[in-house]
Amino acid sequence: MRKNIILLGIMCMLMSLGLSAQSVKREFRGAWIQCVNGQFQGMGTQQMQKTLAYQLDELQKDGANAIIFQVRPACDALYESSIEPWSHFLTGVQGKAPVPYWDPLQWMIDECHKRGMELHAWINPYRAKTKSSYMLASNHIVTKHPEWSFRYDGLVVMNPALQENRDYICKVVEDIVKRYDIDGLHIDDYFYPYPVAGVDIPDDAQYKADPQGFSNRGDWRRYQVDLLIEQLNTTIHRVKPWVKFGVSPFGIYRNKANDPEGSRTRGLQNYDDLYADVIKWIDNGWVDYTVPQLYWQIGHPAADYAELVKWWNDHAAARPLFIGEDVERTVKFPDPEQPSRNQLPAKMKYHAELPGIQGTVLWYAKAAVDNVGNYGTNLRQVYWKKPALQPLMPHLCDKAPKKVRKLKPLRIASQQVLFWTPPKGKAWQNEAVRYVVYHFAKGEPVNLDDASHIVCITADCHHEIVGEPGRYVYYVTALNRLANESRPVKAKVTVKEKEPQS
């Protein structure tokens, strides 16, 4: 009786948090690691590796399964490139290689994959120089082709209206995708620059020279960005069809005052102010996932989180939709309905209840690692406690690997280990890159959709069996690069009492 009451209490708690007793099996659990804030600038190779390794370890404990790592902040690189110079935000001097030498992107790919995480390379397409004071390298694109850029409020921006820039950006992206084993290519919210009152975008010459049939400057600008997004999508998938192309736009698409289909908000708009028609990109299949930056609190007077999360769910779920969450603001503000707690439970409840939302990305990684407001603790103990597979992307691939072969438990000294052989697969669609191990007590109903039964997601072809003595049933499945899952293979295992040490 007492046990049933405890279980009922746990179920009620989970329901109050927007969760169910059955753990979610597929969910994107990401975090942004940025460099443009200068957190790594001049840090040195060993210290930066130590810092990143610690962040990855903590995020792994929190349950994260994807990292979005900034590798091209201003037409410069946190990776070895023959096209663009080493980043000012890495060494403090643009064009200067790190000493001792290392390649941060390759290092992060290796470290993330070792921890079972995806690595998405995050670039800013158009920004060529931030407002920071530093010299551009001799091989920087603005040094070589100043006519391809314009200045705006202290920034240098590659002109979106030039095909030369679209080709150049795609050349950089093709180089990254071709040479690095990334899982995704990610762009953020900077398209045409964020508007400053009284400062005009200097593109009169291009618009007058070739309006391309547009009588409205806004439509013309949106068309220029459309062309880049479509070309990026084609470039990425031509090189590696499994690499996901994601975009993280500003959190408001349009206000209802400008569009009856817009959100009940009063703020800057992707469509009207940044000239980014994100919904068109989703509907046309030019992006594989979207992460709107919903950094506001529930109840914000101009950009209410509750309004916006529902709006994006209703309008952007034609492709996988993940929500960009501000860690610090989430724990800073009280829940309007339960002022004694912060807004994390309420926001996670929206994620669980809205069917179009398939994941979360944390802004920013360090805030979660620092456990601001116990955010990280709540992830690892409640929301991301059990492992999760990546959301399906059938528009890229709906094929799965074949079953694993020769699954059997073997005893090695005092250890009992499950071994299996990879399935045969010739093409990337049916090649196994990871495996899922499920665990059930004998006689327990088998439900592979319940992630609470996942023991691990691993790239290895073995798993050490640990646990209380008894009889168990294990299932192992294979995953391809897009986490499409094979049929399961079953193994019965008996865990015996450990023999006393002599």
N, C-alpha and C positions, 0 to 999 in steps of 0.2 A: 504493500500500500504506500509506504513512505517513498519507495523508489519511483512509483508511478507519479506521485505528487511532484517529486523533483524533476522528472522528465517533462511533466506538464508545465512546470515553471520555466524550464529552459526553452520549451517551444513558444511559450507566451512572450518571453524576452526576445527571441529571434523575430517573432512576428511584429513586435513593437518597433524593431529596428529595420523593418522592411525586408527581412530575410525569411527563408523557409527552413524547415528541418532538413530538407535535402539541399546539399551544397551545390552551387552553380558549377557546372562542368567547364564551360567555355566563357572566358572573360579576358579582355585586354587589360592588363594591370601595369601601366607604364609610369615613367617618371622622366621629366626633362632634366638633363644636365647641361647647363649653359656655360659658355666661356666669355661671352661678350660683357659680362659684369666685371671681368678682370680677376675672378677668383683664382685663376691658375697662372696669371701673367707673371713671368719671371720666376715661378716657383722652383723650377729645376726638375729634372727628370725623376729622380728618386722620390722626392717629396710629392710630386703630382701623382705618381703611380701609387704611392702609399695612401694618399687621400682618396683617389678613385677606388682603390681596392677596398678600403674601409666603407665607402658609400655603397659599393656593390654588395658587400657582405651584409650590411644592415638592410638594404632593400630586399635582398634575397630572403632574409629572415622575416621581413614584413610581408612577403608573398608576391613581390613584383615579378612579372615575367617578360618585361620589355623595358629597354632603356632607349631614350631618344637623345642622342649625343650631338652637340653642336660642333660641326667640323668645318664650316665655311661661313664665318660671321660677316665678312666684308670683302668678298672677292679675294680672300686669302685662306690658307689651309692649315688645319690641324692634322695633316697627313702628308706623305711624300707626294709631291705633284710636280710634273714637268710643265704644267700650264700656269699655275698660280703660285705666289710666294708663300713661304711659311708665315703663319699668322702673327701679327702684333700681339694678339691676345694669348699667345703661347709663350713666346720668348721675350716680349717687350720691345723687340725691333722687327719690323716686318721684313721678311726675306732672310732672317737669321735662323739657321737650323738649331734644334735643341742639342744641348751638350750635357751629359753624354747623349749620343744620338738615339732617338726612338721614333716610332710612328704611332701617335696616340690612337688613331682610328683602328689600325691593325691590332694594337694592344687591347683596346676595348672590345673588339669583336671576339678575340680569343678569350678574354676574361668573362664576357657575358655568356658566350656559348658554353664555357666550362661550368657556369652556374645555372644553365638551363634557361637563360634569358635570350630574347631576341635583341638585336642591335639595329636601330634605325638611325641612319646618318642624316643629320639635320643641317640643312643649308638655308641661307637667305639668298634668294635669287638675284635681287636687284641692288641691295645695299652695297656700295663700293667703298664707303668710308663713314665711320661714325663721327660724332662730334668731338671725340677724343683728339688730342693734339699729338700727332705722330707723322713721320715721313712715310710716303708711299715708296715701295721698292721699285727698282728699275724695271722689273718684269711684271708689275701690277698692270691690270688692264687699263686703268685710267691714265697711267703714265704713258702707255703705248698708244692708246686711243682716247684722248681727252674728249674728242668730239662725240663719243658714244654716251657721254654722261651729262648730267646737269646738277647744279648745286641747289639745295633747298634747305633753308633754315639750319645751316651748319653741316648738313649731310651732303654726301656725294652719292647720286643715285644713277644707276644704269637706266637709260631712257627706254621704257617699255615699248615705245612706238617703233623701235628700230629692229628689223629682222636680224641685223648683225648681232645684236645682243641676245636675241632668242637662240640663235645658232651657237653663240659662245657659251651661254648658260647650259645648253643641252650637251655641248662638247665636254664641259666640266663634269656634268652628271654622268654622261656615258663613261667617262674615264673612271669615276668612282665605282659605278655599278660593275664595270668590266673587271676591275682589278681587285675589288674587295668583296668578301663573302658577307655582305650586309643582308639583312632581312627586310629592310624598308628604306625608302628615300623620303624624307620629311621636309616640308617647307612650312614656314610660319606665317604670321599675319601681315607682313610688310609687302605690299604691292606698290601702287602709287603711294607716295609718302603721306603719313598722317597730316591732315591739313592744319595749317597755322593761320589764324585770322590775319587778313591783309597781305598774305604772301601767295602769289600765284605760281602754279606749276609752269615752268618755262618751256612749253611745247607748242607754241604758236606756229613756229616755222614748219614743224612736221605736219601739223593738222592742216595748215593752209596748202602745203605742197601736195598732200595726198589724203583728203578726207575719207577716201575709200567708200564713198556713197553715204556717209553719215552727216546729217545736218546738226546733230546734237553732240557736243564735245564729250559728254559723259558716256554716251553709247560708243563713241569712237575709242575712248580710253578702255572701256570694258572689253571691247573687241581685241585690243592689243594684248591684254592679260589673258583672255580666252585662248588666243593663239599660242601663247607660251605654255599654258596648262595642257592643252591638247598635244603639243609637240613633246613636252616632258613625258607625258603618259606613253606616247608612242615610243620614245627613245628608251625609256626604262624597260618596257616589256619586250622590245625587240632584242635587247641584250640578254636579259634574264626574266622570263615570264613570271617567275615566282616572287620577284621583289615587289613589295607593296608600296604604292605611291600614296602618301598621306598629306593632308593639309590641315593646318591649325589656324582657322580664321578668327578674327575678332568676334566677340560673342553676340553681337547684334547684326542680323542680316539687313533688315529694314524696319523702321518704325511704322506703326499703323497709320500715323499721320501722313506718311508718304505712299503707303501701299495698304489697301484693305487686307491683304494677306500677311502683313507684317505683324510683329509682336507689339504688345502694349507697353512700349518702352519709349524713352526720350533720350537718345544718345547717338553717338557717332555710328555710322552705318557702313558695313562692308560694301554694299551696292553703290551707294550714293557718294561716299567720301573716300573710299579706298579703291573704288572701281573694280571690285572683285565680286563677280556673280557666282558665288559658291554653290548655290542651289542648282544653277545650270550645269556646273561641272559634275555634280553628283548625278543629276538626271541624265546627262549625256554619257555617263560612265567614264569620265576622264580622271577620276580619283578613286582609289580603292578604300580609303577610310577618311573620316573627317573628325577633327577634335576641336569643336568650338570652345573658345576660352571664356568659360562662365565663371569669372573670378569674383563676381559680386556676391553679396549675402542675400539670403531669403528676406524679402521685405525692403530691399534697396528701392528708394523712391523713384529713381529713373530707369533702373535696369534690375528688376526683381528676378532673382535666380529662379524662383518657382515658375514664373511666367516663361522665362527663356528656356529652361530645361524641357518644358512641355512643348514649346514652339519647335525646338530642334527635333524632338522626338516625332512630331507630326509632319515635319517638312523635309527631313534629311536622312531618313532611314532606308532610302533606296540603296545605300551602301552602308557598311558597318559604321556605326556612330559611337564615338567615345567622348566623354565629357572632360574638358580641361578644368581641374579643380585647384583653387588657390588654398594651399595648406594653412597659411597664417591667417587669412581672413575667415576661413571656415571655423577655426577654433577661437577666433577673437569675438565673434558675435554670438549672442544667445539665441536659442531656438525660440521663435515667437510664441509657439504653443507650450513649450516647457522651458521657461527662462532659466531654470537651474542648470541646464546643460547647454553645450555649444551646438553648432549646427551640423556637425558631422553625421549623427544618426538620421536626421531629417533628410539631408542630401542623399545619403546612401539609400534611404527608403525610396526616394524618387527613382534612383537608378534601378532598383529592384522591381519597381512597379511599372515603369514605362517600358513597353516591349521593344522599342527601337534602340534602346541604349544597351551596348554590348561591352562597355568598359569605361575605364577612368585613366586619366593621365595627370600626374601630380606636378603642380608648379609650386615649388621646384623641388628637385630631389633632396637637396641639403636640408630643407625645412622638415621633411619627413624623417631623414636620418637623424637630425637633431631632436626629433620627437617633440616638436613644438605642440603644446597643448595635449600631449599624449596621443597625437595623431598616429605615429608609428606603432605604438603599443596596441591601439585599437585595430589597426590593420592586421597585425600578426596574431592577435588573440580572438578577433571576431570576424572582420569582413574578408580578409585574405588568408584566413587560417589554413585552409586546405588548398592544395595545388589546383591550378586551372589551365586547361588547354587554350590555345589561341582561338578566337572566333573563326568560323568557317568563312571562306571567300570563294564560293562556287563559281563566281564570274571569272575567276582566274584559273581554277581547277576544281573539278568535282570527282576526280579519281583518287583512289586510295591504294596503298601498297597491298601486297598479298600478306597472308598470315605469317607470323614468325614460325620457324621450324625447330624441331628437336628440343622442345621445352621440357626440362626435367630438373628436379631438385637433386643436388649432390652434396654429400657431406665431405668437407675438407677439414681435417683435424677436428676441432671442436665447433667449426662453423658449418651452417647449412646454407647453401647458395643455390638460387635458381639460375640456370643457364639456358640460353636459347641461341639459335642461329638466325641471322637476318634473312628476310624473304628475298627471293630473286627479283631483281628489277633492273631494267636496262635504261629507261628514261627517268627524268627527274620526277615525273608524276607518280611513278610507282617505286621509287627508291626510298627506303626507310632511313630516316636520319635520327629519329628518337623513338622511344618506346614508353608505353604506359603500363605500370604494374598495379593491378587491383587486388584487394585482399578482402575475403569474406570468411566468417566463421562457418563451420560445417552446419548445413541446414538453414543458414540465413538466406533470405530471398536475394537473388542476384539482380542488381540494377546498376549497369555500367554508366547510366546517366547521372548517377549520384556521385559527385566528386569526393564525398567524405570517405569513399572506399579506395581512393587513389593513394597508393603508398609512395610512389615517386614517378616522375617523368625524367627519363635518363637517356643519354646517348650511348650508354654501355649496354652490352648484351649479357649482363648478369645483375643479380640483386641479392644481397645478403638478407636472409630471413631472420628476423628477431621478433621476440614477443613471448607471451605466456605459453606454457605447455598446452597442447590441445591439437585438434584437427582443423585444418583450414583449407580453403580453396583459393588459389591464385589464378588470375587471368592476365595475360600479356597481349597487348596490341602494338602495332607498328604505326608510326606517323610519318607522312612525307613532309616536305618543306612548308606546306601550307596547313599542316596539322590535320589533314584528312586521315581518318583512322581505319585501320584494317579490321577484319573480323577477329574476335578474340580466340586465344588458345588457352586451354584449361590445364591446371596441374594441381593435384591433391598433395597436401603437405602435412606431415605430422611433426609437431614440435615436441620434443621429449624433455623431461626434467634434466637439468644439467647434472652431470656426475660430480660428486664432491671432490675437491682437490685433495690429493694424497700428500 
